[in-house]
Amino acid sequence: MVIIIKDKAFKEAFRIKIFLSYSVLIIFFLVIINITTNYILRKTYFASFKNELMERAKGISTLITSYGNFIYINSGIIDNAKKSGTRVIIVDKNKTVVFDTSNLLCGFKFGNLDEVETAFKGVENWGKHTTESEDLLYISCPVFNNSNTILGAVLLIHSLNGVYDTVKKVQTHFIIASFFILILGLMLSYIKASAMTQPLEDVIEAIEEIAKGETNKKVYVKGNDEIARLCYVFNNMNEKLNKMDETRRQFIADASHELKSPLASIKVLVQSLLSGGIEDKNISIEFLESINNEVDRLTAIVNNLLELAKLESDKTIVTNSFIEFDILDLCNDVVKKLIPLAKLKNIDIRLKLESIVVEGNRDNIFRAMYNILENAIKYSKENSFIDLWVNKEDMVKINIKDYGIGIPNEEIEHIFKRFYRVDKTRDRKTGGCGLGLSIAYDIIKLHKGDIRVYSKVGEGSLFVITLPYKQN
């Protein structure tokens, strides 16, 4: 039973999954980018601001060094500090505050402030201090006299709120930009998901149509990705299914025709007997012999059809019954069984064989060789020869050469098709039904071998059976 999915939500499920996958990735990367950007921005801007204050502290230190004392601290320092919002504190060698732009610590003596202590060791330093209302950046720089002796230190103090506000503004703009990028990304994700799933929906619709009986359905897709490959495989599969269906229909038609012909002949003969022919003994015997021949023909057709069905349905059974056997013994057995048929046409079968052990289903290989050799005898001229020899190469080659009527080149590619005859009139006279070579071909292919045919009209045909030594 075929179940056809009609639910639109079901069809949308895969598209939504792809869309959500893209969306999660976009959101994830945007979050990572925002976090990383915020961290780098804060760090970079803070470092830039710190370096700027350090350079300013160095400038004040150099100015004091050029004066040689703290007396000439001019109003420019005070004005610059007020404009930038930076508090400037200068301490002498006793760590006493001699200058403070806020006038809060003048005369105050510093104790163990790290930045001041480090400056009196001749090293620049910075530190971050937190109050109840804000974070403060401390920058310290030593002051030297002309003889490189420490006179004191310069301490700059600046609020970090401005830095934080600037970073927040930049980050806010970045978040807004990320939001628009997210919207654009989601739109593109949906478009991409739709483009990816549309071919799949086409495949599903095509499968549903095939389930309804519409076999001539194809999916058209551009590109060379996995989905395009899926569509290509689907089209290829559908084409093969159509060919198989066409072959099946043709097979049924051919089989019906083959069965119909002897049945029609039997019916005509029986009607003739019933119409009075049975009273003539000679006519009765002749008609009954004809009926017997037609029954034999029917039996052969049915047996061949059963053989084909068995080969197709029981491939595992055939391959599981592989054994090792000698090609020499097999060929001799086939020839012995066909000698009576060959004698009827005075045909001599010349053998050139050697002992070669191969692996396979002996009964099936026997049947394949029997069919080919029987075919060679039927199509050989009377009082002629058939050569059978074996070659040992990378694979075993069994050669069957007849000197019969030959096969036209345009017919060679068709001779292994079911119910195909090169000479239909002659084949019916010989009792053939066009299945022998087809069965042989299927058997050899089942053994991972091959059959090649070389023929010339009026000169005969060469059938070359190739078989591996071992079946992997």
KEZABA-10290 format. One record per residue: x, y negated, z negated of N, C-alpha, C in turn; residue in one letter. Coordinates in steps of 0.1 Angstrom, whole numbers, plus 5000, padded with zeros to 4 digits. Layout:
BEGIN
XYZXYZXYZA...
This chain:
BEGIN
500950125000500050005000500949885000M500649785008501349665010500649555002V501349484993500749374985501349244991I500449154995500749025001500548924991I501648844988501548734978500848614984I499748564979499148454984499348324975K499748344963499748244953500848134957D500448014959501347904963502347884952K501947894939502847864928503947974928A503648094932504748194933505748154943F505248104955506148064966507047944962K506447864953507247744948508247774938E508147894932508947924920510447914923A510847974934512247974938512747834941F511947754948512347614950512547534937R511647554928511647484915512947534907I513247664908514447714902515747644907K515847634920516947564926517047424923I515847354923515747214920516147194905F515747274896516047264882517547294880L518147384887519547414886520347294890S520047234902520747114906520547004896Y519346984891519046874881519846894869S519847014863520647034851522147004853V522647044865524047014868524346864869L523346794876523546644877523446574864I522446614856522346554842523546584834I524046714834525246754827526446664830F526646654843527846584848527746434845F526546374846526346234842526546214828L526046304819526346284805527846294802V528446394808529946404806530646284811I530246234822530946114828530645994819I529445974814529145864805529945874792N530045994786530746004773532245974776I532746034787534146014790534445874793T533645804801533745664804533745574792T532845604783532645524771533945534762N534445664761535645684754536845614760Y537045624773538145564780538045414780I536845364781536545224781536945154768L536445224757536745164744538245174741R538845284745540245294742541045194750K540745184763541445094772541244944768T540044914766539744774762540344734749Y540244834739540844804726542344784727F543044874736544444864737544844734744A544044694754544344564761544144444751S543144454743542844344733544044344723F544444454718545444464708546744414714K547044444726548344404732548344254734N547144194737546944054739547243984726E546644034715546943974702548443984698L549044104701550444124698551344024705M550943994718551743894725551543754719E550343734714550143604708550943584695R550943694687551743694675553243674678A553643744688555143724692555443584696K554443524703554643384707554743284695G553943304685553943224673555343254666I555743384665556943414659558143344666S558143344679559243284687559243134685T558043074684557942934681558642894668L558242974658558842944644560342964644I560743074651562243094652562942984659T562342924669562942804675563142684666S562042674657562142564647563042594636Y563142714632564042764621563342754608G562142704607561342694594559942684597N559042674587557642674588557042534588F557942434588557442294586556642244598I557142284610556642234622555542314629Y554842384621553642454627552642344632I552442344645551642234650550242264651N549442164655548042184656547542264667S548442284677548142374689547842514685G548542564675548242704670546842704664I546542604656545242594649544142584659I544242504670543242484680543042614688D544142674691544142804699543442914691N543742914678543143014669541642994668A541242874667539842844666539042884678K539642854690539042884703538843034705K539843104701539843254704539143324692S538843264681538243324670539243414662G540543384664541543464657542043384645T542143454634542743394622544243424621R544943314619546443314619546943294605V547743384600548343374586549843394588I550543294582552043304582552543304568I553343404565553943424552555443404553V556043344542557543334541558143454537D559543444534560243564531559843624517K559143534509558643584496557243644497N556743664509555443714512554343624507K554643494506553643394502553143324514T551743304514551143254525551443104526V552043064537552442924539551442854549V550742934556549842884566548642984568F547442924569546243014571545242924578D544842964590543942874598542542864591T542242954582540942944575541142874561S542442844557542842774545542242844532N542142974533541643054522542743114514L543843154520544943224513546243144512L546143014514547342934513547942944498C549242984497549843004484549643144478G548843224485548543354480549743444484F550143534475551343624477550743764480K551143814492550643954495551344054487F550644154484551144274477551644384486G550844494487551344604495550444624508N550144514515549444534528550444594538L550044704544550844784553551444704564D550544624570551044544582552144444578E551944384566552944284561554244354557V554144464550555244544546556144594558E555444634569556144684581556844564588T556144444588556744334594558044294587A558144304574559344264567560444374568F560044484575561144584579561644554593K561044454599561544414613560744484624G559544544620558844624630557444564632V557044554644555644514647554644624643E553444584639552544684635551044634637N550144724637548744684637547944784629W546744744625545844824617544444784619G543544874616542044844616541544854602K540844744598540244744585538744724586H537944784577536544774578535944704566T535144614569534344544558532944584558T532144524550530644564550529944524563E530444424569529744364581530444394594S531744414594532444434607533744504605E534344544617535644594618536644484621D537844484615538844384617540144444622L540744374632542044424637543144334632L544144394625545244324619546444354628Y547144234632548344244640549444174632I550544244630551644174623552944174631S553744074630554944054637556043984628C557244034628558243974619558743834626P559143744617559743614621561243614618V562043594628563543594625564043454627F565243424620565943304623566943324634N567743224637568743234648569843344645N570043374632571043464628570343604626S569143624631568443744631568143794617N567943704608567543734594566043714593T565243794586563843784585563443664577I562743574583562243454576560843474570L560043564576558743584571557943674581G556643654582555843734591554643654596A554143694608552943644613551843754613V550743714607549643814607548443754614L547943824624546743784631545543874627L544443814625543243894621542043854631I541443954637540443924647539344034645H538043984646536944074645536844164658S536444294656536344384667534844384673L534044304667532644304671532444264686N533344164690533344114703533744224713G534744304709535244414717534144514719V533444554707532344654708531244604717Y530944474715529844414723530144424738D531344394742531744394756531644534761T532144634753532144774757530644824759V529844774749528344814750527744764763K528044634766527444574778527844654791K529144684791529644764803528944904803V528944964791528345094790526845094794Q526144984790524744974793524544964808T525344884815525344874829525645014836H526545084830526945214835525745314833F525045304822523945394819522745364829I522545234832521545194841521845254855I523145234859523545284872523445444872A523745504861523645654860522145694862S521245614856519845644857519345644872F519845534879519445534893520145644901F521345674897522045794904521245924901I520745934889520046054885518746064893L518045954895516845954903517145994917I518145934923518545964936519046104938L519746154927520246294927519046394927G518046364918516846444917516146454931L516046334937515346334950516046424960M517446404961518246484970518146624967L518146654954518046794949516846864954S515746794953514446844958514446864973Y515046774980515046784994515946904998I517146914991518047024994517347164990K516647164979515947284975514947324985A514247224990513147255000513847305013S514947245017515647285029516147435028A516647465015517147595013516047705013M514947675007513847775005512947785017T512947685025511947695037512247815045Q513547845049513747965056513348095049P513448095036513048205028511548225029L510848105028509348105029508948155043E509748115053509448165067509648315068D510648365061510948515061509748585054V509348525042508148585035506948585044I506648475050505448465059505548565070E506848585076507048675087506748825082A507248855070507048985064505549015062I504848905057503348925055502648945069E503148875079502548895092502849035097E504049085095504449225099503549325092I503349295078502449385071501049385076A500649285083499349275089499249345103K500549375108500549435121501149355132G501449225129502049135139503649155138E504049245147505549285146506449185154T505849115163506749025171506848885164N507448895153507648775145509148745142K509548625145510948585143511048465134K512248455128512548345119513648265125V513448135128514448045134515147965123Y516447965123517147895113518547855118V519047735114520347685118521347705107K522647705111523647715101524347855101G525247875092525947995091526148045076N525247995068525348035054524648165051D524548195038523948325034522448335038E521748225037520348225041520148245056I521048175064520948195078521348335082A522248395074522548535077521448625073R520748595062519548675058518448665070L518248545075517248535086517748615098C519048605101519548685112519348835110Y519648885098519549025095518049065096V517148975091515749005092515249015107F515748915115515348925129515849045136N517149085132517749205138516949325133N516549335120515849445115514449455122M513849335124512549335130512549385144N513649345151513849385165514049535166E514849595156515049735156513749815153K512949755144511649815140510749815153L510749705160509949705172510449805182N511749815183512249925193511950065188K512050085175511650215169510150245172M509350135170507950155172507650185187D508350115195508150135210508650275213E509750315207510250455210509250555205T508750525193507750625187506550635197R506050515201504850525210505250595223R506450565229506850635241506950785239Q507550815227507750965223506351035223F505350965216504051025215503451045229I503650945237503050945251503751055259A505051065258505851165265505451305260D505451325247505051455241503651495245A502751405245501351435249501351475264S502151405272502151445286502751575288H503851605281504551735282503651855278E502851825267501951925262500751945272L500351825277499151825286499351905299K500551895304500851965317500652115317S501252185307501052335306499652365302P499052285294497652315290496752295301L496952195310496152185322496252295331A497552345333497852465341497152585336S497152605323496552725317495052715319I494452595317493052575319492552615333K493352565343493052595357493052745360V494152805354494352945357493153025350L492852985338491753055331490453045338V490152915343488952895350488852975363Q490052985369490053065381489753215378S490253265367490053405363488553415360L487953325353486553325349485653315361L486153255371485353235383485353355393S485953465388485953585397487353635400G488353555398489653605400490153725392G489453745381489853855372489553985378I488653985387488254115394489354165403E490154075408491254125416492454145407D492954265407493954305397495254235400K495654225413496954155416496854005412N495753945415495553795412495553785397I494953875390494853865375496253875369S497053975374498453985369499253865371I499153805384499853685387499453575379E498153555377497653445369498053455354F497953585349498353605335499853585333L500653615343502153585342502353435341E501653365350501753215350501353165336S500153215331499753165318500753195307I501353315308502453355298503653255299N504053225312505153125314504752985308N503552945310503152815305503152815289E502652935284502652945269504152935264V505053005271506453005267506952865268D506552785278506952645279506352565268R505152585264504552515253505352545240L505652675238506352715226507752655226T508452645237509752575237509652425234A508552365239508352225236508152205221I507252285216506852275201508152305193V508852405196510052435189511052325189N511252265201512152155202511652035194N510452005194509851895186510051915171L509852045167510052075153511552065150L512452095159513852085157514251935155E513751855164513951705163513451655149L512251695146511651645133512551685121A513051815122513851865111515151785110K515751755121517051685121516851545116L515651475118515451345114515051345099E514251435094513751435081514651505071S515551605076516351685066517851655069D518251535071519651505073520451545061K519951515049520751545037520951695036T519851775039519951925039520951975049I520951915061521951955071523351925066V523651805061524951765057525451845044T524451885036524851955024525252105027N524852155039525152285043526452295051S527252195051528552205058529452315053F530052385062531052485058532152485069I533252555065534352565075534152685084E534352665097534152775107535152755118F535352855126536352855137535552825150D536052725157535452685170535552805180I536652875179536852995188535753095187L535353125175534253225173532953165177D532753035174531452975178531252975193L532352935200532252925215531953065221C532653165215532453305220530953345218N530453315206529053345203528053285212D528253155215527453085225527453145239V528653175243528853225257528153365258V528353455247527753585247526153575249K525553475242524153465242523653415256K524553345263524053285276524553365288L525353475286525853555297524753605306I523653655300522553705308521953605318P521853475313521353365321522353335332L523653335329524653315339524653415350A524453545346524553655355523453645366K522253585362521153575371521553485383L522553395381522953305392524453345396K524953455391526253495394527253385391N527153325379528053225375529053285365I530353255367531453305359531853195349D531753225336532153125326533653155322I534453055325535953075323536253005310R536953075301537253025288538753005286L539052895279540452865275540352805261K540352895251540052855238541252895229L541252825217542252855206541552845193E542152905183541552905170541652765163S540552695161540552565154539452565143I539852535131538852535120538352395118V537052385118536352255116535352265105V534852155100533852155090532552105095E531452175092530152125097529052225095G527852195100526752295099526852385112N527352505110527652595121526352615130R525252645124524052665131523652555140D523852435135523452315143524452295154N525752305152526752295162526552395173I526152525168525852625178524752585187F523652525181522552485189522852375199R523752285195524152175204524952225216A525952315213526752375224525852465233M524952535227524052625234523252535244Y522652425240521852345248522652285260N523852245257524652185268525152285278I525552405273526052505282524852565290L523752585283522552625290522152525301E522252405298521952295308522952305320N524252335317525252345327524952465337A524452575331524152695339522952665348I521952595342520652575350520952485362K521852385360522152295371523352325379Y523952445377525052485385524552565398S525352565408525052635420525252785418K524652865425524853015424526253045429E526853155423528153205427529253095424N529053015413530052915410530652945396S531352845391532052865378531652755368F531852785356531752695345532952705336I533752595334534952605326534652555312D535152625302534952575288536352585281L536852475277538152475270538152375258W539152385250539152305237540552235236V540552115232541752035230541851995215N543152005210543351965196544151825197K543351725193543951585193543751535179E543451405178543151345165541751395160D540951435170539651505168539551625177M538751725174538551835182537651795194V538151835206537351815219536951945225K535651965227535152085234534652035247I535252095258534952045272534152155279N533052115285532152205293532052135307I532652205317532652155330531952245340K530852195347530152275357530452215370D530152285381530352245395528952245402Y528052185395526652185400526352055408G525052015407524551905415525051765411I525551755398526051625393524951535389G525351425383524351325377524751195383I523751115389524050985394524450895382P525350795385525950715374524850635367N523850585374522750515367521950595358E522050725359521250815351521950865338E523250855338524050905327523650855314I523450725313523150665300521750695295E520950765303519550795299519450945296H520451035299520151175298519951225284I520351155274520251195260518951145254F518151075262516851025257515851145257K514851135248513951245247512951245259R512751365264511851395276512451335289F513651295289514251235301514751355310Y514451345323514951445333515551365344R516651415349517251355361516451405373V516151535374515451595385514151665378D513051595378511851645371511351775377K511351785391510851905397511652025394T512952005395513952115392513852155378R513752055369513752085354512452165351D511352135356510152215353510252355358R510952375370511152505375512052595366K513052525360513952595351513452605337T512252555334511652565321512052455311G512752355316513252255307512152155304G512352095292511251995288511951855284C513251845287513951715285514251685270G514351785262514751765248516051825244L516551915252517751995248518951905246G519251815255520351725254520151625242L518951585241518651485230518951555216S518551675215518751755202520251765200I521051805211522451815210523151685206A522651575212523251445208523051415194Y521751435189521451405175522351485165D522551615169523351705160524751655159I525351625171526751585171526951445164I526051355166526051225158525951245143K525151345139524951375125526251425119L527151485128528451535123529551425126H529151305128530051195130530951215142K530351285152531051305165530451225176G530851265188530351195200530251295212D529451255222529351335234529551235246I530551255254530751175266530451265279R529951195289529651265301530351195313V531051275321531651235333531151315345Y530551245355529851325365529951255379S529851335389529851285403528851375411K527951305417526851375425527551465435V527051595435527451695444528751775440G529451725429530651785424530551845410E529551805403529351865390529551765379G529451815366529551725354530451785344S531051695336531951735325531351675312L530951755303530551715289531651735279F532051625272533051635262532451605249V532551715240532051705226533151675217I533151565210534151535200533751545186T534451625178534151645164535351625155L535051565143536151555133536551695127P537751705122538151835116537451845102Y537351735095536751735082535551635082K534551665074533451565072533651505058Q533851375058534151305045532751285038N
